[in-house]
Amino acid sequence: MRLSRAYDLFVQEQRINQHTDATLEFYKYSAGKFVDYCGDVSCDTVQEMVPDYFEGLREKVKPVSVHTYWRGIRTFCRWLHSEGYATPIKLPSIRCPETAVRPLPAPKISQLLRHFKPDSFTGLRNQAIVRLFYDTGIRLKELSQLDLGNVDLEEGLALVQGKGKKERWVPIGRKTRKMLWRYIKQRARYSGAEQALFIT
């Protein structure tokens, strides 16, 4: 089997398995670039390409990006073996570097919040957005997908749809709940039938 044909079948199988668009893009970004590098070779010759490919990657991109490529290529190579297109393909051992993210200190957050003027609708909305981000740690996409019905201010919870369309309840702090309630009261003047929590 030619490698390019095997890759097309691999991507097709991911679609059939109903992987998200983001996951498909990840495989195109990682495994797809590896296939482009190898060219239209036989699947049995892929192992020969591995050392030079990863050596070149290390020279071009950051360690965290090398690990990202490695994850996608590993999945593809395991699939090649499981389908009988290639013998087990040995990849170099690559660990993800530690990338701890330091949160902003409380004084910086207070300074940021003061930039928004809560006496205007957009200022109130933006302050509520920043408070919700800081309080819950949810992702931007998760926040943008929140509907009004996903927020229970009495219980202090928000129903968030995360990666893979998995839902989870996220607790909301008292001060953020108060800010959200102020925002929601103002939102009613502009929203009409709009269901999104944060409107433009």
N, C-alpha and C positions, 0 to 999 in steps of 0.2 A: 504494500500500500504506500502511495506517495504521501509525504507529510502534509502537504497542503490540503489534499482530499480528506485525510484523517482529521485535520483541524476543523474543516467545514462540518464534518459529522459531529465533532465534539461540541461546537457552538450550537448546532441544531439540537443536540440532546439537552443542552442546558436550557434552551427555549422550551422544549417539550416538558422538561421538569419544572417549568414555570419559575425559573430564577428571575429576579428583578432586572430591570434595564441596567441598573448600576452594577450588578454582578456581571452581566454580559459585557459591559464596557470594561470592567476590570480584566476579564480574560482577553479581550482584544488588546488592551493596553500592555498586558504582561506576556501571556502565551503567544498572542498574535505577533508581537515584535520578535519574539524568539523564532517563530516559524519563518518570518520574513528574512531573518538573518541566515537561517539554515538553507533557504531556497527550496526548490522542489526536489528534495532528496527522498530516498526511501526511508521509512520509519526506522528500519534496522540500523541506519547509520547516524542517528541523532546523537548517540553517546559521544561520538567523535567531536561534535560541535560544542559540547557543553563547557569544557575548560576555557577555551578561547573566548566564548561568549561572556562568561561571568568575569573573566579577567578584563575584558573591554568595558563591561558595565562598571566595575570598580573604579576605573579611570575616568568615567564620564559623569557618574551620578553619585549622590550622597548615599551613605550606608543604609539609611532607612528606605531609600528608593530601591536599592539593590535587593533588600529583603522583600519589598512589595513585588518586584518582578519574580523573585524566587518562589514566592507562594503560588502565583498563578502558573508558572512553569511546572512546579511540582505537581499540582493538580492535573495538568494536561498530561504529563509524563506517566503518572499513575494510571490515568485513563487509557493511554496507549497500551500499557501493559495489560490492564484488566480486559481490554477488548481483543488481546492477542495480536496486536499490530507490531509490538516491539518487545524485546526482552527487557527486564528491569533496567531502568535508566538511573544511573547514580549521579546525583547532584552534589555540589559542594555543600558542606555544612555552613549555614549562614544564620546567625542569630540577629534578632531585631534589637538595635541599640536602644538603650533606655532614653526615653524622651519625656521625662516628667514635666508637666506644665504647672508653673507656679500661678496660683490665683492672685488676682489684684488685691492688695491690702484694702481693708475697710475704708481708710481715709480717701483713697483714690476713687473708690466706688461712690462715696458721698460727694466728692468733687465732680464726678461724671454726672451724677443725678441732678446736681444743681444747674447744669447747663440746660436742662429741659424746664421750660416754664409751664407749670401745671395749670395756669390760668387760661391756656389755649388748648383746644382739643388735641392738636398734634403733639404738643408738649406733654400733655397728660398721657396720651397713648404711648409715646416714646419712653416716658419714664416707667410706665407699667411694663413695657417690653423688657427694658433693661433689668428692672427688679425681678421679673419672672425668670429671665436668663440666669441671673446671679443666684437667685434663691433655689432654683431647681436643677440647674446644670443641663437642661435639655438642649438639643441641637437646634440649629436654625430651621432646618426643614421640619422638625417636629413642632416647633412653635408656629410656623407658617400654616401648618395643617390643622391647628386647633380651631374647633368650632365653639360657638357660645355654649352649646349643650355639653361640651366636654369638660366644663369647669364647674365644680361644686364648691362654692365659697363657704357654705355652711359647714361642710365637712373638711374643707381645706384641702381639696384634692383636684388634680387635673388628669384626665384620661389621655395619654399620649400614645401615638402610633409610631413605633420605632422602626429599626431596620427589619426587613423581611415582613413588614406589616404586622409585627408583634405589638400588642397593646399592653400598657402597664399604667398603674396609678402612681402619680407623683405627688408628694405632699407639698403644700404651699404654706409659707410662713404667714404669721398674723399681719405684719406690716404690708406684705405684698398683697394679701387678700383685701386689705383696706384700700390700697391703691387701685387694684383691679375693680373693686366695687364702684369707686369714684369714676373710673374710666367707663365702665359698663353703663352707668346712668347717663353719661354724656353721649356714649355711642348710640343709644336709642334714638337720639335726635337726627342721626345721619344714616343709619344702617339700612332702613327699609326692610326688604326681605333677605338681606345678606346674612348668611349663617356664620361666616368666618369671625373669629373672636376679634382679631385686629384688622381694621378696615382702613382704607386710604381715603 
